[in-house]
Amino acid sequence: AHKVPVGVDQAPHVELTREIVRRFNQFYGPIFPEPEVLLTETQRFPGLDGRKMSKSYNNAVFLSDLPKEIEQKLGRMMTDPARVRRQDPGEPEKCPAFQLHKIYCTPQEIEEVSQGCRSAGIGCLDCKRVMIKHVVAEMEPFREKRAAYELRPADVDDALAAGNRVAQEKAAETMGEVRSAVGL
């Protein structure tokens, strides 16, 4: 795989790998492909507290969360800190919840929420309700699949074992090329 999907905060690690690969290939020939960073449009997924979403920060929505849990978590999500009262106009670009709108909602909804926020025509809870219904709908099929796999751990183990075999074969092939190239 030449393209490596990472968060923007992990891109330096891929760049370091690129440098190592270039150096190795310069000395021993083109053995390794040079990895490329693959970033999504949404490079940072906002957490419930405004920082990046992370299990470590305990500010995440999980694939195992039930729709009610998602609603509760996102309902408490941080919004534009300058918007203290309902009648205060907001700045959507400074609102972590609005970032989720840009990921999950339709362009029309994004525009309506943006205008409503700027004019104080809608409150933060109204804004979040629009986004929450989309997040719940998007995550539900994943939650159901995850729940089904939890009931069949042997299937998961079999899939992991099969993937492990393929990876070991590919690694052995690559290491053979490396040993040959460096003269071992």
C-alpha positions, 0 to 999 in steps of 0.5 A: 500500500502506497497511500497511508490513511492517517490523521494530520497529527500522524503525517510526520511519522509517514514523512519519516518513513518516506525518508528511511525508504528513500535512503534504503532504496538509494543504497540497495535498489527499489525494494520498498514503495514510498508511502504517501499520506492520505488525508480526508477532507475532515482532518480533525474530528472534533471531540465532545469537548472541542479537542480532537476526538479520542478515546484517551480524552474520554470525549468520543462517540463510539461505534458501540453507543446506542442512539440514545447515548449518541444523542446525550453525548452530542447534546452536551457537546461544546459549542461556540464559547462566545455564544453564551445566551440563546439570543447571542449571534454565533460564529459557526466556524468557531463551534466544534459541533458545526464541524460535525455538521460539515461532515454529516449534514446536507449542504442546505442544512449546513447553510440553514444552520450557519445562517441561524447561528449567525443571526441567533435565529436558532439555539445551539440545541436546535443546531445540534438536533439537526446534526444528531439525527444524521450522526445516529443514522450514519452510525447505526449500521456500523453499530449493528454490524459491531453488535453482530460480530460481538456475538460471533467472536470466532468469526472475528478470530478467523478473519484476523488469522487469515489476514495474519497469514497473508501479512506474514507471507507478504512480509516474508517475501519482502524480507527475502528481497531485503536480505538479498539486496543487502547481501545477507 
